[in-house]
Amino acid sequence: MQFDDDADLDTSEVQDVRGSRNPGGRATVGGGLAGLIALLLGLFFGVGPDNLGLSSGSDSPAATASSPARVQSSCRTGRDANTKEDCRIVAVVNSVQDFWAQEFRRRGGTYTRSPTVFFSGQVATACGTATSAVGPFYCPGDRKVYLDLGFFDELRTKFGSSGGPFAQTYVVAHEYGHHVQDLMGTLGRAQDGRTGANSNAVRVELQADCYAGVWAHHATTTKDESTGRPLITSLTEADIRDGLDAAAAVGDDRIQERFQGRVTPETWTHGSAAQRQQWFHQGYRTGDMAQCDTFR
């Protein structure tokens, strides 16, 4: 995956609070085996820590950048995105949001941009206080995506993903799929508390995978809102394979087999490895969000 070296990055779409003091609240991830299993089963690409039983309450203030952010000073152009991990994520956020803004407009709607928050250790959100153990997530309470960039190493070392820049990109695009669902009113379907292979929770996650694929289909043709040129200049089949591999690595069956030693489909919240790959590929192949109806 390559970015236009001369493109300007919009760092206003990222709030970098890494290393800053957490603005209130304490994380309450359950201890012992029960807490570990709950964490693993609800872990990656969730809708928010409150839905995982990991919240410290709704009284925690939202994360804000209280000092000059690292990305504002170091992530200025596509050349930076081609050489620095955090700048690459900034560029992906820009591209994903440019695509959805244009797609909503094409369909007669309005897309509201969502900031991504880079944090380390723990962070307070409108959904409660979360630690890095929760993994990347979207919080509908403040409509922000939260990322601890250290997760990308764990995706490879702990969960067996092949890694690569597009594995990271898939994660970001998936979370913005949840934001799209939030704007369209479909995200709430996961709030009925049910789990299982055919649950609404799984269908919501698979749809976000499909939306990530839809963006990937258009990634090299989506024009930057300010320059009129595509920010991403190259996306290879090897990149897509890395994305598919990352999708499989965080399938419920893969996670359960790795950490429980058995697969229990009745507790699934995100879908199997095969399902996640299937729906990401569906979006990538068609480039049409209308083909992402996982509730049908």
ChimeraX attribute file (.defattr): number of C-alpha atoms within 10 A of each C-alpha:
attribute: neighborCount
match mode: 1-to-1
recipient: residues
	/A:1	18
	/A:2	18
	/A:3	22
	/A:4	19
	/A:5	15
	/A:6	12
	/A:7	21
	/A:8	18
	/A:9	27
	/A:10	17
	/A:11	24
	/A:12	13
	/A:13	18
	/A:14	24
	/A:15	25
	/A:16	26
	/A:17	22
	/A:18	20
	/A:19	11
	/A:20	17
	/A:21	12
	/A:22	19
	/A:23	18
	/A:24	16
	/A:25	20
	/A:26	18
	/A:27	19
	/A:28	17
	/A:29	21
	/A:30	14
	/A:31	11
	/A:32	8
	/A:33	9
	/A:34	10
	/A:35	14
	/A:36	15
	/A:37	16
	/A:38	17
	/A:39	21
	/A:40	19
	/A:41	20
	/A:42	24
	/A:43	24
	/A:44	23
	/A:45	21
	/A:46	24
	/A:47	28
	/A:48	29
	/A:49	30
	/A:50	19
	/A:51	15
	/A:52	17
	/A:53	16
	/A:54	24
	/A:55	24
	/A:56	19
	/A:57	19
	/A:58	16
	/A:59	14
	/A:60	19
	/A:61	17
	/A:62	18
	/A:63	23
	/A:64	16
	/A:65	16
	/A:66	12
	/A:67	9
	/A:68	11
	/A:69	17
	/A:70	16
	/A:71	19
	/A:72	17
	/A:73	9
	/A:74	14
	/A:75	24
	/A:76	19
	/A:77	21
	/A:78	23
	/A:79	19
	/A:80	23
	/A:81	24
	/A:82	17
	/A:83	12
	/A:84	13
	/A:85	15
	/A:86	18
	/A:87	24
	/A:88	25
	/A:89	22
	/A:90	27
	/A:91	31
	/A:92	24
	/A:93	26
	/A:94	22
	/A:95	28
	/A:96	22
	/A:97	25
	/A:98	22
	/A:99	23
	/A:100	22
	/A:101	17
	/A:102	17
	/A:103	18
	/A:104	14
	/A:105	12
	/A:106	10
	/A:107	8
	/A:108	9
	/A:109	13
	/A:110	14
	/A:111	19
	/A:112	14
	/A:113	18
	/A:114	18
	/A:115	20
	/A:116	25
	/A:117	22
	/A:118	26
	/A:119	24
	/A:120	20
	/A:121	15
	/A:122	22
	/A:123	31
	/A:124	26
	/A:125	31
	/A:126	22
	/A:127	26
	/A:128	26
	/A:129	30
	/A:130	26
	/A:131	20
	/A:132	18
	/A:133	16
	/A:134	24
	/A:135	24
	/A:136	25
	/A:137	26
	/A:138	27
	/A:139	23
	/A:140	20
	/A:141	13
	/A:142	14
	/A:143	21
	/A:144	25
	/A:145	25
	/A:146	27
	/A:147	26
	/A:148	21
	/A:149	19
	/A:150	13
	/A:151	19
	/A:152	20
	/A:153	13
	/A:154	14
	/A:155	21
	/A:156	16
	/A:157	12
	/A:158	13
	/A:159	18
	/A:160	17
	/A:161	22
	/A:162	16
	/A:163	19
	/A:164	17
	/A:165	17
	/A:166	24
	/A:167	23
	/A:168	22
	/A:169	24
	/A:170	26
	/A:171	23
	/A:172	25
	/A:173	26
	/A:174	29
	/A:175	28
	/A:176	30
	/A:177	28
	/A:178	29
	/A:179	26
	/A:180	22
	/A:181	19
	/A:182	17
	/A:183	16
	/A:184	12
	/A:185	10
	/A:186	15
	/A:187	23
	/A:188	15
	/A:189	15
	/A:190	19
	/A:191	11
	/A:192	10
	/A:193	11
	/A:194	15
	/A:195	17
	/A:196	16
	/A:197	19
	/A:198	16
	/A:199	21
	/A:200	23
	/A:201	25
	/A:202	25
	/A:203	24
	/A:204	27
	/A:205	26
	/A:206	28
	/A:207	28
	/A:208	29
	/A:209	34
	/A:210	33
	/A:211	33
	/A:212	31
	/A:213	32
	/A:214	29
	/A:215	28
	/A:216	28
	/A:217	20
	/A:218	19
	/A:219	22
	/A:220	19
	/A:221	16
	/A:222	24
	/A:223	18
	/A:224	19
	/A:225	16
	/A:226	11
	/A:227	10
	/A:228	9
	/A:229	15
	/A:230	20
	/A:231	29
	/A:232	23
	/A:233	15
	/A:234	14
	/A:235	16
	/A:236	10
	/A:237	9
	/A:238	12
	/A:239	19
	/A:240	22
	/A:241	17
	/A:242	21
	/A:243	29
	/A:244	26
	/A:245	21
	/A:246	28
	/A:247	26
	/A:248	24
	/A:249	24
	/A:250	24
	/A:251	23
	/A:252	30
	/A:253	24
	/A:254	21
	/A:255	24
	/A:256	20
	/A:257	12
	/A:258	14
	/A:259	14
	/A:260	14
	/A:261	11
	/A:262	12
	/A:263	16
	/A:264	14
	/A:265	16
	/A:266	12
	/A:267	19
	/A:268	23
	/A:269	29
	/A:270	30
	/A:271	28
	/A:272	23
	/A:273	20
	/A:274	16
	/A:275	20
	/A:276	28
	/A:277	24
	/A:278	18
	/A:279	27
	/A:280	27
	/A:281	24
	/A:282	22
	/A:283	25
	/A:284	23
	/A:285	15
	/A:286	16
	/A:287	20
	/A:288	18
	/A:289	18
	/A:290	10
	/A:291	16
	/A:292	23
	/A:293	13
	/A:294	16
	/A:295	14
	/A:296	5
